[in-house]
Amino acid sequence: MSYVDGFVCAVATVSKEKYLTHAKLTAGVFKEYGALQVVECWGDDVPEGKITSFPLAVQRKEDETVVFSWVTWPSRAVRDQAWEKVMQDPRLSSENNQIPFDGKRLIYGGFEILLEV
């Protein structure tokens, strides 16, 4: 069964194109190492919550937009092997590819697909 990595972060709204450039590079590397699909979504209708919400979760600032992304892998095993390679890939090193968001506020996790319709 497929496996999904999910990500939520806050990106400076003025840095949308910079984020897209980063996302395209990263997506290419993920695909090279076995990802089936990479999806990047720029927040358009992301309401503020009082107890929980995407903006609260990533501590979104007034000048930032919430980004929601996911990577689909053929299996957890393929994902685990790919992440080892991704973390070693020089194209994604901090010297070659500065992430255009605060990584300390990035939320991520791996998910087993329970239902796919």
C-alpha angles and dihedrals in degrees: 000000000000122000129214134208112202129199137185123183142153118245127189104259091227089056096063094118092045089052091048091053090050091047093051092052093046093046091053091053092047091050091048089056096048110282113149096203139002119198125188119189125191112211114255105155106021109146125209114245132207096217106011136006141131092262092051093045093056095034090239114204124218093261096048137088126214115243122200119194141169139186121207118211130187090241144343089260092056090046093051092049091046094051090056089055094041092054090053097043110114091211088069098042116122089247093057102031119030109197110236095221140054104277091198089069095046114117116203143158145156121253135196109222109247099179132009118180 
